Amino acid sequence: MTLKASGAGTEVEWTKSSYSTADGPDCVEVAAVPDRILVRDSKAPQGPRLTLAPDAWATFLPYASGR
């Protein structure tokens, strides 16, 4: 599922995790923009976001996929 939200004059395309459910605790969305990866809680889309450098995201993914 892809969600779009406007922010700072540019459109950001959010992708919801396949592990996310409407009533579950695991509700994560990510968006790739030219120089960073954004991560947010899909239950609180206007809430805080993590901003990661692409290399930090690439390092994190193998760790997260093993959990």
PQR file with spaces between the fields and no chain letter, atoms N, CA, C, O and H, PARSE charges and radii, in Angstrom:
ATOM       1  N    MET     1       0.850   -1.175    0.000 -0.4000 1.5000
ATOM       2  CA   MET     1       0.000    0.000    0.000 -0.0000 2.0000
ATOM       3  C    MET     1       0.889    1.230    0.000  0.5500 1.7000
ATOM       4  O    MET     1       1.815    1.318    0.807 -0.5500 1.4000
ATOM       5  N    THR     2       0.634    2.166   -0.872 -0.4000 1.5000
ATOM       6  CA   THR     2       1.412    3.377   -0.961 -0.0000 2.0000
ATOM       7  C    THR     2       0.543    4.569   -0.591  0.5500 1.7000
ATOM       8  O    THR     2      -0.565    4.727   -1.102 -0.5500 1.4000
ATOM       9  H    THR     2      -0.118    2.094   -1.528  0.4000 1.0000
ATOM      10  N    LEU     3       1.049    5.391    0.287 -0.4000 1.5000
ATOM      11  CA   LEU     3       0.336    6.576    0.726 -0.0000 2.0000
ATOM      12  C    LEU     3       1.146    7.791    0.328  0.5500 1.7000
ATOM      13  O    LEU     3       2.376    7.761    0.361 -0.5500 1.4000
ATOM      14  H    LEU     3       1.949    5.263    0.703  0.4000 1.0000
ATOM      15  N    LYS     4       0.464    8.861   -0.049 -0.4000 1.5000
ATOM      16  CA   LYS     4       1.169   10.076   -0.421 -0.0000 2.0000
ATOM      17  C    LYS     4       0.788   11.202    0.511  0.5500 1.7000
ATOM      18  O    LYS     4      -0.380   11.358    0.866 -0.5500 1.4000
ATOM      19  H    LYS     4      -0.535    8.886   -0.077  0.4000 1.0000
ATOM      20  N    ALA     5       1.764   11.981    0.903 -0.4000 1.5000
ATOM      21  CA   ALA     5       1.524   13.140    1.755 -0.0000 2.0000
ATOM      22  C    ALA     5       2.415   14.272    1.289  0.5500 1.7000
ATOM      23  O    ALA     5       3.570   14.048    0.928 -0.5500 1.4000
ATOM      24  H    ALA     5       2.713   11.855    0.615  0.4000 1.0000
ATOM      25  N    SER     6       1.899   15.459    1.293 -0.4000 1.5000
ATOM      26  CA   SER     6       2.686   16.620    0.906 -0.0000 2.0000
ATOM      27  C    SER     6       3.362   17.213    2.121  0.5500 1.7000
ATOM      28  O    SER     6       2.800   17.233    3.216 -0.5500 1.4000
ATOM      29  H    SER     6       0.960   15.641    1.586  0.4000 1.0000
ATOM      30  N    GLY     7       4.534   17.681    1.922 -0.4000 1.5000
ATOM      31  CA   GLY     7       5.272   18.327    3.002 -0.0000 2.0000
ATOM      32  C    GLY     7       6.390   19.161    2.430  0.5500 1.7000
ATOM      33  O    GLY     7       7.157   18.685    1.594 -0.5500 1.4000
ATOM      34  H    GLY     7       4.991   17.665    1.033  0.4000 1.0000
ATOM      35  N    ALA     8       6.493   20.398    2.869 -0.4000 1.5000
ATOM      36  CA   ALA     8       7.547   21.317    2.441 -0.0000 2.0000
ATOM      37  C    ALA     8       7.578   21.479    0.927  0.5500 1.7000
ATOM      38  O    ALA     8       8.649   21.636    0.340 -0.5500 1.4000
ATOM      39  H    ALA     8       5.870   20.785    3.548  0.4000 1.0000
ATOM      40  N    GLY     9       6.406   21.443    0.289 -0.4000 1.5000
ATOM      41  CA   GLY     9       6.331   21.686   -1.137 -0.0000 2.0000
ATOM      42  C    GLY     9       6.658   20.491   -2.018  0.5500 1.7000
ATOM      43  O    GLY     9       6.575   20.599   -3.242 -0.5500 1.4000
ATOM      44  H    GLY     9       5.536   21.315    0.765  0.4000 1.0000
ATOM      45  N    THR    10       7.022   19.373   -1.443 -0.4000 1.5000
ATOM      46  CA   THR    10       7.314   18.185   -2.236 -0.0000 2.0000
ATOM      47  C    THR    10       6.420   17.042   -1.780  0.5500 1.7000
ATOM      48  O    THR    10       6.023   16.972   -0.617 -0.5500 1.4000
ATOM      49  H    THR    10       7.090   19.286   -0.449  0.4000 1.0000
ATOM      50  N    GLU    11       6.118   16.170   -2.690 -0.4000 1.5000
ATOM      51  CA   GLU    11       5.285   15.014   -2.367 -0.0000 2.0000
ATOM      52  C    GLU    11       6.169   13.856   -1.936  0.5500 1.7000
ATOM      53  O    GLU    11       7.148   13.521   -2.603 -0.5500 1.4000
ATOM      54  H    GLU    11       6.440   16.227   -3.635  0.4000 1.0000
ATOM      55  N    VAL    12       5.809   13.248   -0.810 -0.4000 1.5000
ATOM      56  CA   VAL    12       6.549   12.113   -0.274 -0.0000 2.0000
ATOM      57  C    VAL    12       5.672   10.884   -0.419  0.5500 1.7000
ATOM      58  O    VAL    12       4.504   10.908   -0.030 -0.5500 1.4000
ATOM      59  H    VAL    12       5.013   13.520   -0.269  0.4000 1.0000
ATOM      60  N    GLU    13       6.213    9.822   -0.969 -0.4000 1.5000
ATOM      61  CA   GLU    13       5.465    8.582   -1.160 -0.0000 2.0000
ATOM      62  C    GLU    13       5.816    7.609   -0.038  0.5500 1.7000
ATOM      63  O    GLU    13       6.943    7.121    0.046 -0.5500 1.4000
ATOM      64  H    GLU    13       7.161    9.803   -1.284  0.4000 1.0000
ATOM      65  N    TRP    14       4.839    7.336    0.818 -0.4000 1.5000
ATOM      66  CA   TRP    14       5.026    6.439    1.963 -0.0000 2.0000
ATOM      67  C    TRP    14       4.595    5.040    1.586  0.5500 1.7000
ATOM      68  O    TRP    14       3.573    4.851    0.926 -0.5500 1.4000
ATOM      69  H    TRP    14       3.924    7.732    0.750  0.4000 1.0000
ATOM      70  N    THR    15       5.377    4.057    2.007 -0.4000 1.5000
ATOM      71  CA   THR    15       5.059    2.650    1.785 -0.0000 2.0000
ATOM      72  C    THR    15       4.875    1.984    3.143  0.5500 1.7000
ATOM      73  O    THR    15       5.752    2.049    4.005 -0.5500 1.4000
ATOM      74  H    THR    15       6.208    4.211    2.543  0.4000 1.0000
ATOM      75  N    LYS    16       3.732    1.350    3.320 -0.4000 1.5000
ATOM      76  CA   LYS    16       3.406    0.706    4.592 -0.0000 2.0000
ATOM      77  C    LYS    16       4.009   -0.695    4.620  0.5500 1.7000
ATOM      78  O    LYS    16       3.963   -1.416    3.623 -0.5500 1.4000
ATOM      79  H    LYS    16       3.019    1.297    2.620  0.4000 1.0000
ATOM      80  N    SER    17       4.566   -1.073    5.748 -0.4000 1.5000
ATOM      81  CA   SER    17       5.149   -2.393    5.921 -0.0000 2.0000
ATOM      82  C    SER    17       4.102   -3.478    5.715  0.5500 1.7000
ATOM      83  O    SER    17       2.948   -3.315    6.111 -0.5500 1.4000
ATOM      84  H    SER    17       4.604   -0.488    6.558  0.4000 1.0000
ATOM      85  N    SER    18       4.497   -4.567    5.105 -0.4000 1.5000
ATOM      86  CA   SER    18       3.577   -5.696    4.911 -0.0000 2.0000
ATOM      87  C    SER    18       3.243   -6.362    6.248  0.5500 1.7000
ATOM      88  O    SER    18       2.284   -7.130    6.328 -0.5500 1.4000
ATOM      89  H    SER    18       5.434   -4.700    4.784  0.4000 1.0000
ATOM      90  N    TYR    19       4.010   -6.080    7.288 -0.4000 1.5000
ATOM      91  CA   TYR    19       3.740   -6.619    8.616 -0.0000 2.0000
ATOM      92  C    TYR    19       2.727   -5.770    9.382  0.5500 1.7000
ATOM      93  O    TYR    19       2.223   -6.193   10.422 -0.5500 1.4000
ATOM      94  H    TYR    19       4.789   -5.456    7.223  0.4000 1.0000
ATOM      95  N    SER    20       2.433   -4.588    8.879 -0.4000 1.5000
ATOM      96  CA   SER    20       1.509   -3.693    9.559 -0.0000 2.0000
ATOM      97  C    SER    20       0.074   -4.145    9.359  0.5500 1.7000
ATOM      98  O    SER    20      -0.315   -4.557    8.266 -0.5500 1.4000
ATOM      99  H    SER    20       2.842   -4.244    8.034  0.4000 1.0000
ATOM     100  N    THR    21      -0.703   -4.062   10.420 -0.4000 1.5000
ATOM     101  CA   THR    21      -2.131   -4.363   10.351 -0.0000 2.0000
ATOM     102  C    THR    21      -2.891   -3.191   10.973  0.5500 1.7000
ATOM     103  O    THR    21      -2.310   -2.377   11.691 -0.5500 1.4000
ATOM     104  H    THR    21      -0.387   -3.726   11.308  0.4000 1.0000
ATOM     105  N    ALA    22      -4.170   -3.114   10.697 -0.4000 1.5000
ATOM     106  CA   ALA    22      -4.975   -2.002   11.196 -0.0000 2.0000
ATOM     107  C    ALA    22      -5.017   -1.948   12.714  0.5500 1.7000
ATOM     108  O    ALA    22      -5.067   -0.863   13.293 -0.5500 1.4000
ATOM     109  H    ALA    22      -4.642   -3.775   10.114  0.4000 1.0000
ATOM     110  N    ASP    23      -4.999   -3.099   13.360 -0.4000 1.5000
ATOM     111  CA   ASP    23      -5.125   -3.119   14.814 -0.0000 2.0000
ATOM     112  C    ASP    23      -3.884   -3.643   15.536  0.5500 1.7000
ATOM     113  O    ASP    23      -3.915   -3.852   16.749 -0.5500 1.4000
ATOM     114  H    ASP    23      -4.958   -3.980   12.889  0.4000 1.0000
ATOM     115  N    GLY    24      -2.810   -3.854   14.809 -0.4000 1.5000
ATOM     116  CA   GLY    24      -1.610   -4.421   15.420 -0.0000 2.0000
ATOM     117  C    GLY    24      -0.631   -3.368   15.893  0.5500 1.7000
ATOM     118  O    GLY    24      -0.760   -2.192   15.554 -0.5500 1.4000
ATOM     119  H    GLY    24      -2.785   -3.684   13.824  0.4000 1.0000
ATOM     120  N    PRO    25       0.342   -3.784   16.671 -0.5600 1.5000
ATOM     121  CA   PRO    25       1.330   -2.841   17.199  0.2800 2.0000
ATOM     122  C    PRO    25       2.417   -2.487   16.182  0.5500 1.7000
ATOM     123  O    PRO    25       3.121   -1.492   16.357 -0.5500 1.4000
ATOM     124  N    ASP    26       2.561   -3.279   15.133 -0.4000 1.5000
ATOM     125  CA   ASP    26       3.635   -3.062   14.163 -0.0000 2.0000
ATOM     126  C    ASP    26       3.113   -2.283   12.970  0.5500 1.7000
ATOM     127  O    ASP    26       2.672   -2.871   11.983 -0.5500 1.4000
ATOM     128  H    ASP    26       1.989   -4.087   14.990  0.4000 1.0000
ATOM     129  N    CYS    27       3.161   -0.978   13.058 -0.4000 1.5000
ATOM     130  CA   CYS    27       2.629   -0.124   11.997 -0.0000 2.0000
ATOM     131  C    CYS    27       3.704    0.860   11.567  0.5500 1.7000
ATOM     132  O    CYS    27       3.820    1.953   12.122 -0.5500 1.4000
ATOM     133  H    CYS    27       3.519   -0.500   13.860  0.4000 1.0000
ATOM     134  N    VAL    28       4.476    0.468   10.587 -0.4000 1.5000
ATOM     135  CA   VAL    28       5.598    1.277   10.143 -0.0000 2.0000
ATOM     136  C    VAL    28       5.435    1.615    8.669  0.5500 1.7000
ATOM     137  O    VAL    28       5.022    0.778    7.866 -0.5500 1.4000
ATOM     138  H    VAL    28       4.382   -0.420   10.137  0.4000 1.0000
ATOM     139  N    GLU    29       5.765    2.853    8.329 -0.4000 1.5000
ATOM     140  CA   GLU    29       5.809    3.297    6.938 -0.0000 2.0000
ATOM     141  C    GLU    29       7.181    3.909    6.690  0.5500 1.7000
ATOM     142  O    GLU    29       7.776    4.516    7.580 -0.5500 1.4000
ATOM     143  H    GLU    29       6.100    3.533    8.981  0.4000 1.0000
ATOM     144  N    VAL    30       7.668    3.740    5.476 -0.4000 1.5000
ATOM     145  CA   VAL    30       8.945    4.331    5.094 -0.0000 2.0000
ATOM     146  C    VAL    30       8.772    5.104    3.793  0.5500 1.7000
ATOM     147  O    VAL    30       7.889    4.812    2.986 -0.5500 1.4000
ATOM     148  H    VAL    30       7.185    3.247    4.753  0.4000 1.0000
ATOM     149  N    ALA    31       9.624    6.083    3.615 -0.4000 1.5000
ATOM     150  CA   ALA    31       9.645    6.869    2.387 -0.0000 2.0000
ATOM     151  C    ALA    31      11.096    7.186    2.059  0.5500 1.7000
ATOM     152  O    ALA    31      11.877    7.553    2.937 -0.5500 1.4000
ATOM     153  H    ALA    31      10.341    6.320    4.271  0.4000 1.0000
ATOM     154  N    ALA    32      11.444    7.043    0.804 -0.4000 1.5000
ATOM     155  CA   ALA    32      12.788    7.389    0.345 -0.0000 2.0000
ATOM     156  C    ALA    32      12.716    8.722   -0.385  0.5500 1.7000
ATOM     157  O    ALA    32      11.945    8.888   -1.331 -0.5500 1.4000
ATOM     158  H    ALA    32      10.810    6.745    0.090  0.4000 1.0000
ATOM     159  N    VAL    33      13.517    9.649    0.061 -0.4000 1.5000
ATOM     160  CA   VAL    33      13.675   10.927   -0.621 -0.0000 2.0000
ATOM     161  C    VAL    33      15.136   11.005   -1.053  0.5500 1.7000
ATOM     162  O    VAL    33      15.938   10.188   -0.599 -0.5500 1.4000
ATOM     163  H    VAL    33      14.143    9.514    0.829  0.4000 1.0000
ATOM     164  N    PRO    34      15.510   11.941   -1.899 -0.5600 1.5000
ATOM     165  CA   PRO    34      16.843   11.882   -2.513  0.2800 2.0000
ATOM     166  C    PRO    34      18.030   11.640   -1.573  0.5500 1.7000
ATOM     167  O    PRO    34      18.949   10.909   -1.940 -0.5500 1.4000
ATOM     168  N    ASP    35      18.037   12.225   -0.386 -0.4000 1.5000
ATOM     169  CA   ASP    35      19.224   12.105    0.452 -0.0000 2.0000
ATOM     170  C    ASP    35      18.974   11.490    1.821  0.5500 1.7000
ATOM     171  O    ASP    35      19.840   11.553    2.694 -0.5500 1.4000
ATOM     172  H    ASP    35      17.290   12.820   -0.088  0.4000 1.0000
ATOM     173  N    ARG    36      17.792   10.893    2.021 -0.4000 1.5000
ATOM     174  CA   ARG    36      17.505   10.297    3.322 -0.0000 2.0000
ATOM     175  C    ARG    36      16.325    9.332    3.236  0.5500 1.7000
ATOM     176  O    ARG    36      15.589    9.311    2.250 -0.5500 1.4000
ATOM     177  H    ARG    36      17.089   10.842    1.312  0.4000 1.0000
ATOM     178  N    ILE    37      16.166    8.541    4.281 -0.4000 1.5000
ATOM     179  CA   ILE    37      15.044    7.617    4.424 -0.0000 2.0000
ATOM     180  C    ILE    37      14.229    8.104    5.616  0.5500 1.7000
ATOM     181  O    ILE    37      14.778    8.374    6.684 -0.5500 1.4000
ATOM     182  H    ILE    37      16.764    8.557    5.082  0.4000 1.0000
ATOM     183  N    LEU    38      12.928    8.215    5.430 -0.4000 1.5000
ATOM     184  CA   LEU    38      12.030    8.647    6.496 -0.0000 2.0000
ATOM     185  C    LEU    38      11.258    7.442    7.014  0.5500 1.7000
ATOM     186  O    LEU    38      10.851    6.580    6.235 -0.5500 1.4000
ATOM     187  H    LEU    38      12.482    7.996    4.563  0.4000 1.0000
ATOM     188  N    VAL    39      11.055    7.380    8.326 -0.4000 1.5000
ATOM     189  CA   VAL    39      10.324    6.283    8.962 -0.0000 2.0000
ATOM     190  C    VAL    39       9.316    6.904    9.919  0.5500 1.7000
ATOM     191  O    VAL    39       9.646    7.820   10.672 -0.5500 1.4000
ATOM     192  H    VAL    39      11.386    8.080    8.958  0.4000 1.0000
ATOM     193  N    ARG    40       8.074    6.396    9.882 -0.4000 1.5000
ATOM     194  CA   ARG    40       7.050    6.909   10.794 -0.0000 2.0000
ATOM     195  C    ARG    40       6.105    5.799   11.223  0.5500 1.7000
ATOM     196  O    ARG    40       6.078    4.722   10.627 -0.5500 1.4000
ATOM     197  H    ARG    40       7.806    5.652    9.270  0.4000 1.0000
ATOM     198  N    ASP    41       5.332    6.076   12.263 -0.4000 1.5000
ATOM     199  CA   ASP    41       4.289    5.187   12.753 -0.0000 2.0000
ATOM     200  C    ASP    41       3.034    5.475   11.937  0.5500 1.7000
ATOM     201  O    ASP    41       2.546    6.606   11.938 -0.5500 1.4000
ATOM     202  H    ASP    41       5.354    6.951   12.747  0.4000 1.0000
ATOM     203  N    SER    42       2.506    4.475   11.242 -0.4000 1.5000
ATOM     204  CA   SER    42       1.345    4.704   10.388 -0.0000 2.0000
ATOM     205  C    SER    42       0.098    5.056   11.180  0.5500 1.7000
ATOM     206  O    SER    42      -0.849    5.610   10.622 -0.5500 1.4000
ATOM     207  H    SER    42       2.902    3.556   11.241  0.4000 1.0000
ATOM     208  N    LYS    43       0.078    4.744   12.476 -0.4000 1.5000
ATOM     209  CA   LYS    43      -1.067    5.101   13.309 -0.0000 2.0000
ATOM     210  C    LYS    43      -1.020    6.571   13.715  0.5500 1.7000
ATOM     211  O    LYS    43      -2.027    7.120   14.162 -0.5500 1.4000
ATOM     212  H    LYS    43       0.848    4.294   12.929  0.4000 1.0000
ATOM     213  N    ALA    44       0.133    7.209   13.565 -0.4000 1.5000
ATOM     214  CA   ALA    44       0.302    8.622   13.925 -0.0000 2.0000
ATOM     215  C    ALA    44       1.102    9.321   12.827  0.5500 1.7000
ATOM     216  O    ALA    44       2.226    9.761   13.067 -0.5500 1.4000
ATOM     217  H    ALA    44       0.951    6.763   13.202  0.4000 1.0000
ATOM     218  N    PRO    45       0.529    9.427   11.617 -0.5600 1.5000
ATOM     219  CA   PRO    45       1.299    9.966   10.486  0.2800 2.0000
ATOM     220  C    PRO    45       1.767   11.404   10.659  0.5500 1.7000
ATOM     221  O    PRO    45       2.731   11.811   10.011 -0.5500 1.4000
ATOM     222  N    GLN    46       1.120   12.176   11.507 -0.4000 1.5000
ATOM     223  CA   GLN    46       1.565   13.551   11.747 -0.0000 2.0000
ATOM     224  C    GLN    46       2.548   13.632   12.918  0.5500 1.7000
ATOM     225  O    GLN    46       3.037   14.712   13.248 -0.5500 1.4000
ATOM     226  H    GLN    46       0.337   11.845   12.034  0.4000 1.0000
ATOM     227  N    GLY    47       2.832   12.494   13.538 -0.4000 1.5000
ATOM     228  CA   GLY    47       3.735   12.450   14.684 -0.0000 2.0000
ATOM     229  C    GLY    47       5.197   12.508   14.272  0.5500 1.7000
ATOM     230  O    GLY    47       5.511   12.830   13.126 -0.5500 1.4000
ATOM     231  H    GLY    47       2.434   11.617   13.270  0.4000 1.0000
ATOM     232  N    PRO    48       6.084   12.197   15.198 -0.5600 1.5000
ATOM     233  CA   PRO    48       7.524   12.264   14.914  0.2800 2.0000
ATOM     234  C    PRO    48       7.943   11.254   13.857  0.5500 1.7000
ATOM     235  O    PRO    48       7.297   10.225   13.656 -0.5500 1.4000
ATOM     236  N    ARG    49       9.030   11.575   13.197 -0.4000 1.5000
ATOM     237  CA   ARG    49       9.602   10.705   12.157 -0.0000 2.0000
ATOM     238  C    ARG    49      11.082   10.535   12.421  0.5500 1.7000
ATOM     239  O    ARG    49      11.753   11.434   12.928 -0.5500 1.4000
ATOM     240  H    ARG    49       9.555   12.411   13.361  0.4000 1.0000
ATOM     241  N    LEU    50      11.572    9.369   12.068 -0.4000 1.5000
ATOM     242  CA   LEU    50      13.013    9.146   12.059 -0.0000 2.0000
ATOM     243  C    LEU    50      13.528    9.551   10.692  0.5500 1.7000
ATOM     244  O    LEU    50      12.863    9.318    9.683 -0.5500 1.4000
ATOM     245  H    LEU    50      11.028    8.639   11.656  0.4000 1.0000
ATOM     246  N    THR    51      14.688   10.147   10.649 -0.4000 1.5000
ATOM     247  CA   THR    51      15.345   10.486    9.397 -0.0000 2.0000
ATOM     248  C    THR    51      16.707    9.817    9.412  0.5500 1.7000
ATOM     249  O    THR    51      17.527   10.073   10.294 -0.5500 1.4000
ATOM     250  H    THR    51      15.229   10.336   11.468  0.4000 1.0000
ATOM     251  N    LEU    52      16.942    8.954    8.426 -0.4000 1.5000
ATOM     252  CA   LEU    52      18.186    8.195    8.375 -0.0000 2.0000
ATOM     253  C    LEU    52      18.919    8.445    7.069  0.5500 1.7000
ATOM     254  O    LEU    52      18.304    8.641    6.020 -0.5500 1.4000
ATOM     255  H    LEU    52      16.276    8.746    7.710  0.4000 1.0000
ATOM     256  N    ALA    53      20.233    8.436    7.150 -0.4000 1.5000
ATOM     257  CA   ALA    53      21.053    8.471    5.938 -0.0000 2.0000
ATOM     258  C    ALA    53      20.886    7.125    5.234  0.5500 1.7000
ATOM     259  O    ALA    53      20.700    6.106    5.898 -0.5500 1.4000
ATOM     260  H    ALA    53      20.732    8.277    8.002  0.4000 1.0000
ATOM     261  N    PRO    54      20.950    7.104    3.911 -0.5600 1.5000
ATOM     262  CA   PRO    54      20.774    5.836    3.188  0.2800 2.0000
ATOM     263  C    PRO    54      21.720    4.729    3.649  0.5500 1.7000
ATOM     264  O    PRO    54      21.316    3.568    3.709 -0.5500 1.4000
ATOM     265  N    ASP    55      22.965    5.061    3.974 -0.4000 1.5000
ATOM     266  CA   ASP    55      23.890    4.010    4.427 -0.0000 2.0000
ATOM     267  C    ASP    55      23.504    3.477    5.805  0.5500 1.7000
ATOM     268  O    ASP    55      23.693    2.290    6.074 -0.5500 1.4000
ATOM     269  H    ASP    55      23.293    6.004    3.925  0.4000 1.0000
ATOM     270  N    ALA    56      22.969    4.326    6.682 -0.4000 1.5000
ATOM     271  CA   ALA    56      22.492    3.856    7.991 -0.0000 2.0000
ATOM     272  C    ALA    56      21.287    2.941    7.815  0.5500 1.7000
ATOM     273  O    ALA    56      21.178    1.931    8.510 -0.5500 1.4000
ATOM     274  H    ALA    56      22.816    5.290    6.463  0.4000 1.0000
ATOM     275  N    TRP    57      20.387    3.273    6.903 -0.4000 1.5000
ATOM     276  CA   TRP    57      19.219    2.437    6.612 -0.0000 2.0000
ATOM     277  C    TRP    57      19.665    1.081    6.075  0.5500 1.7000
ATOM     278  O    TRP    57      19.144    0.045    6.487 -0.5500 1.4000
ATOM     279  H    TRP    57      20.476    4.093    6.338  0.4000 1.0000
ATOM     280  N    ALA    58      20.626    1.088    5.160 -0.4000 1.5000
ATOM     281  CA   ALA    58      21.128   -0.162    4.571 -0.0000 2.0000
ATOM     282  C    ALA    58      21.780   -1.041    5.638  0.5500 1.7000
ATOM     283  O    ALA    58      21.697   -2.267    5.559 -0.5500 1.4000
ATOM     284  H    ALA    58      21.050    1.929    4.825  0.4000 1.0000
ATOM     285  N    THR    59      22.416   -0.443    6.618 -0.4000 1.5000
ATOM     286  CA   THR    59      23.017   -1.196    7.715 -0.0000 2.0000
ATOM     287  C    THR    59      21.940   -1.753    8.648  0.5500 1.7000
ATOM     288  O    THR    59      22.079   -2.864    9.160 -0.5500 1.4000
ATOM     289  H    THR    59      22.483    0.553    6.682  0.4000 1.0000
ATOM     290  N    PHE    60      20.875   -0.993    8.868 -0.4000 1.5000
ATOM     291  CA   PHE    60      19.794   -1.394    9.770 -0.0000 2.0000
ATOM     292  C    PHE    60      18.939   -2.534    9.207  0.5500 1.7000
ATOM     293  O    PHE    60      18.503   -3.398    9.967 -0.5500 1.4000
ATOM     294  H    PHE    60      20.763   -0.091    8.452  0.4000 1.0000
ATOM     295  N    LEU    61      18.694   -2.557    7.910 -0.4000 1.5000
ATOM     296  CA   LEU    61      17.775   -3.538    7.316 -0.0000 2.0000
ATOM     297  C    LEU    61      18.110   -4.994    7.628  0.5500 1.7000
ATOM     298  O    LEU    61      17.203   -5.733    8.013 -0.5500 1.4000
ATOM     299  H    LEU    61      19.049   -1.855    7.292  0.4000 1.0000
ATOM     300  N    PRO    62      19.353   -5.451    7.489 -0.5600 1.5000
ATOM     301  CA   PRO    62      19.625   -6.853    7.833  0.2800 2.0000
ATOM     302  C    PRO    62      19.335   -7.161    9.300  0.5500 1.7000
ATOM     303  O    PRO    62      18.873   -8.255    9.623 -0.5500 1.4000
ATOM     304  N    TYR    63      19.598   -6.215   10.178 -0.4000 1.5000
ATOM     305  CA   TYR    63      19.297   -6.407   11.604 -0.0000 2.0000
ATOM     306  C    TYR    63      17.775   -6.565   11.803  0.5500 1.7000
ATOM     307  O    TYR    63      17.324   -7.495   12.472 -0.5500 1.4000
ATOM     308  H    TYR    63      19.973   -5.326    9.915  0.4000 1.0000
ATOM     309  N    ALA    64      17.002   -5.653   11.219 -0.4000 1.5000
ATOM     310  CA   ALA    64      15.548   -5.664   11.394 -0.0000 2.0000
ATOM     311  C    ALA    64      14.908   -6.896   10.758  0.5500 1.7000
ATOM     312  O    ALA    64      13.956   -7.449   11.308 -0.5500 1.4000
ATOM     313  H    ALA    64      17.369   -4.897   10.676  0.4000 1.0000
ATOM     314  N    SER    65      15.407   -7.320    9.631 -0.4000 1.5000
ATOM     315  CA   SER    65      14.800   -8.470    8.951 -0.0000 2.0000
ATOM     316  C    SER    65      15.081   -9.777    9.694  0.5500 1.7000
ATOM     317  O    SER    65      14.395  -10.773    9.466 -0.5500 1.4000
ATOM     318  H    SER    65      16.180   -6.870    9.184  0.4000 1.0000
ATOM     319  N    GLY    66      16.068   -9.785   10.569 -0.4000 1.5000
ATOM     320  CA   GLY    66      16.374  -10.972   11.352 -0.0000 2.0000
ATOM     321  C    GLY    66      15.569  -11.063   12.638  0.5500 1.7000
ATOM     322  O    GLY    66      15.721  -12.020   13.396 -0.5500 1.4000
ATOM     323  H    GLY    66      16.626   -8.976   10.755  0.4000 1.0000
ATOM     324  N    ARG    67      14.724  -10.091   12.890 -0.4000 1.5000
ATOM     325  CA   ARG    67      13.943  -10.042   14.142 -0.0000 2.0000
ATOM     326  C    ARG    67      12.550  -10.552   13.930  0.5500 1.7000
ATOM     327  O    ARG    67      11.755  -10.585   14.870 -0.5500 1.4000
ATOM     328  H    ARG    67      14.600   -9.313   12.274  0.4000 1.0000
